[in-house]
Amino acid sequence: MAVTVISFLCIVALLPFSGLGRRDDHSGDLKQMYIKMTVTNKFANMDISYPTFVSKGIPLFGVLNHLQDTNKNFSFTYRINKSLGIYLESVNGLAGSAVNHTYWELLSKKQNHITRLNVALLPFPGLGRRDDHSGDLKQMYIKMTITNKFANMDISYPTFVSKGIPMFGVLNHLRITTKTSVKKGPFPITVTVTNKFANTAVNYPTTVTTGMPMFGVLNKLKNTTNNFNFTYSIDKSYGIFLESVNGLAGSTVNKTYWELLTKKGKKITRLNVAKKGEKAQIPDSITVTVINKFTNSMVSYPANVTTGMPIFGVLNKLKDANSNFTFTYSVDKSYGIFLESVNGLAGSTVNKTYWELLTKHHGKTTRLNVGIGCYQPSKNEIFIMNFTTWA
């Protein structure tokens, strides 16, 4: 898998290099280059230089370890930060201080040109830099793809990251924010398209990960199979609505639609989702609660839900009927309808905040592992949107 290869490359980079005593070391295998490591303390007006030879491809972390092992006058300490990787704590016993607003700045000098390094070892928010503002970090969209060529499998994880965050931080962010979707799988399923009027059935084998809704599975099939396509619309009450499959759409005139069924073993079950345009049932009462743990605030909104209506429909009804409630969302091709903000407050990858979805029923609170487009609340339930952090 691609990510595994990347991990191996990182491990190789941190292995002992030429001159550190490996019995199978051959200095001729890796090109050596001369560098000078300089430690500067502007407050003490002091410079100390440590000349050394390093192998090309060795990261600065390896160089510092080499110096520490070979020069008793040099030492350094570090820690592993989940977002920024290996973080420099101290040099020669002197550590940065949030109280004194001091830190170790990393610079590179080549032919009298000095450049400030934009790498993971730079100070990060919270360590006391006066010019540090987490809001200044620009966000960019990336997609992490894990490929297994032996299983002919690709799994993509779209996310937003801050510029300057190393891949180590991105992987930690994904591990925390998508843990429900990568906890298990991928596992095989079959999507079957049946037309009872034409007496046809076509099977499409594929794989799915835990937490991925059928919307994501259909998009995956559409992107990987030439013989499959589908269209959908966003219905304010029922969320993502299946319009057509392989060019064939339902019709109110002919009273046709795409029925959704699931088969496990020999048992076939009709999925508990509503058909577009069907007569609404008597609504049940629920409560939608918005919590912000940072401001210690909580607002509750009474609402109604009918069988088959996802919480997406409930939120839209609230938005239309209550001027004090708003929400925004986006549609992700893998995971469907994604909650972006509530009452003007959006999650942030920089601040590591997001809207956690919870349900409280009969006094028991449970964290949901599906989004607002899939989850269907039940009578007397309290649906909770909790603004919190994953840090």
Residue, then its C-alpha position, 0 to 999 in steps of 0.5 A: m500500500a502506498v502509505t506503508v511505503i511512505s512509512f518505510l521510507c521514513i523508517v529507513a531515513l532514521l536508521p543509522f547512517s555511514g559512520l555510526g557503526r553499522r557493521d554492514d555500512h559501506s561509506g561508498d554506498l551513500k554520497q557524503m557531504y560536508i556541512k556545518m551545524t551552528v548553534t546561535n544564542k542572540f541573547a548571549n551573543m554566542d555562536i558555536s559551530y560543529p563541522t561534520f559529514v553527512s550522507k545525502g538523504i539523511p534528515l536533520f533529525g539524523v544529523l543532530n543525533h549523529l552530533q549528539d553521539t559523536n560530540k560530548n559538547f552537543s546535545f538536544t531534546y525533542r518530542i513527537n507532536k501529532s500534527l507537526g512531527i518531530y519538534l525541537e525542544s532544547v539545544n545544549g540544555l537550553a529550551g524555548s519558553a512560552v513564558n519568555h516567548t523564546y524558541w529555536e528558529l531553524l535557518s539554512k545558509k547557502q552561499n551567504h543566503i540565509t533562509r528560514l526553514n518552513v518545516a515541521l520543527l518550526p514553532f507551532p501555536g501555543l509555544g509562545r511566538r508573538d507572531d503566531h496566529s492559528g487563523d493565519l494558516k491557509q487551508m488546502y484541500i487534499k485527498m489521501t489515497i491508499t492503494n493495494k495493487f494486489a487487492n486491486m483496491d483504492i480508498s480515498y480520504p478527502t480532508f483539509v489541512s493547513k499549509g506547512i503541516p507535514m504528512f505525519g500530521v495529516l495522517n494523525h488528523l485522518r486517523i482521529t477524524t475518520k476512525t469510524s470509517v477506517k476501523k474495519g474493512p474494506f469488505p466485499i459487497t455486491v450492488t444488484v440492479t433489478n428491473k422487474f418489468a424487464n426481468t433483468a438483474v445486473n451485479y456489481p461486486t465492490t468493497v466498502t469501509t465501515g462508516m461509508p454510506m451507500f451514496g459513497v459506494l455508488n459513486k465509487l462504482k460510477n467512477t470505476t465501472n463503465n457500465f454503471n451510472f446513477t443520478y441523484s438530487i438533494d431533497k430538503s426533507y429526505g436528503i440524497f434521493l436516488e433519481s435514476v440508475n443506468g439511465l432509467a428514472g422513476s416516474t410519478v406518472n407511471k408510479t415507478y421508483w427505485e426501491l432499496l433493499t438489502k439481502k443478508g444470507k437469504k433474508i431480504t429487507r426493505l430499507n426504512v427510507a422514504k419514497k419521494g412524494e409519498k404521503a407524510q405520516i403522523p410526526d413524532s416529537i424530538t429535540v435538537t440540542v446545540i452545545n458549544k463546550f468552549t462557551n459552555s452554552m446549550v440551546s434546544y429546539p423542539a422538532n418533529v420527524t416522520t418515519g424515514m426522515p433523516i436528521f438532515g430533513v429535521l434540520n431543514k425544517l428547523k431552519d425554515a421555521n426558526s429564524n434563530f437556527t441555521f446550518t450549512y452542509s456540503v456533499d462529499k462523494s464518499y460520505g454524503i451530506f457533511l455538516e459544516s456549520v451550525n448557527g454560523l459556527a464552523g469546524s476548523t482543522v487549524n483549531k482542531t474543532y468539529w461538530e460531534l453528532l450524538t443521540k440521547h435516548h432513555g438517558k443514554t448518550t451515544r456517539l453517532n458513526v453516520g452523518i446527518g444525511c443517513y441518521q434517522p431519529s426516533k420518537n422522544e429522542i434528543f439529537i445533539m450537535n456538540f461543538t468540540t475538539w479532537a485534540 
